Amino acid sequence: MSPFTSQELRKGFSSFATGVTVITCLDSNQQAHGITISSFNTVSLEPPLILWSLKKHSRLMPNFEVGHKQLIHVLARSQEAMAMHFATVKENQFIDIPHKIAVSGLTQIEGCAAYFECETISVHLGGDHNIIVAKVLHLKHSPESQPLIFAHSQFVGLDLPL
């Protein structure tokens, strides 16, 4: 028997502050989808790699298999509502969301702190999640933008000098 519950583990994990991202993709019918993810991490500069995780039974998982592209949006401090919007699955997610279609065909949400267009190079099973490793193909960032942070189950910001 485990010395702690999954709820206690979740609360312990919440002590580790993370950035907040929305990851957009296209399904097999070229329909855009987005999902809020806080499990984003850098892996390597050479080659440029990142990783993030998604529940292994997510209906979006087929859109992130090896060879599929995704656009990772690092949310700005002012985009709490955006994080909550994409935290739940819904149809027509981009109605009333300021966005454009990037050259890659992926949906790009406007006003984010950074963007990483990536391609999945491997997927690893990690318990109840899949760990997605992706190569960064293109990036754009706004150095003056403050990132949205999630810690202790709430959104916070940083007061960083620019």
C-alpha positions, 0 to 999 in steps of 0.5 A: 500500500502506498504511504500517500494518496494520489490527492496528497501526491497532487498537492505535493506536486503543486509546490513545484511552480510551472509555466502554463502552455496551450498546445494546438494541433490538427486532427486527421480532418485538419480540425484545430484543437487546443489543450492546456498543459503545465508539464512542459520542460526543456530537454536539449539545446543541441538538438533543440528538444522539449518534452511534455505529457498528456494523459495516455487515454486523451482523445487528442493523443493520436494528434501527437504521435511521432511525426505530428506537429504541434504549436506550444504557446507559453501563456502570458500573465494576462492569459489566465482565462485562456488557460481555463478555456483550454483546460476542458475539452469543447467543440469549436474551441477557437470561437471568440479566441484571438488567433491566426493560422500560422504558415504551418497550418497550425492555429496560433493564439495571439498575445502569448509570451512565446511560441514553439512549433514542434514535431514529435520525435518520440512518445514514451509511456509514463504511468497514466501519461504519455511523455511526448518528446518533440524537436523545436522547428521554429520559435518566437518570443516576446522578451517583454512579456511576463509568463503565467505561472501555476503553483499551489493550484492557482495562477500567479505571476512573477515581478521580474525586471525586464 
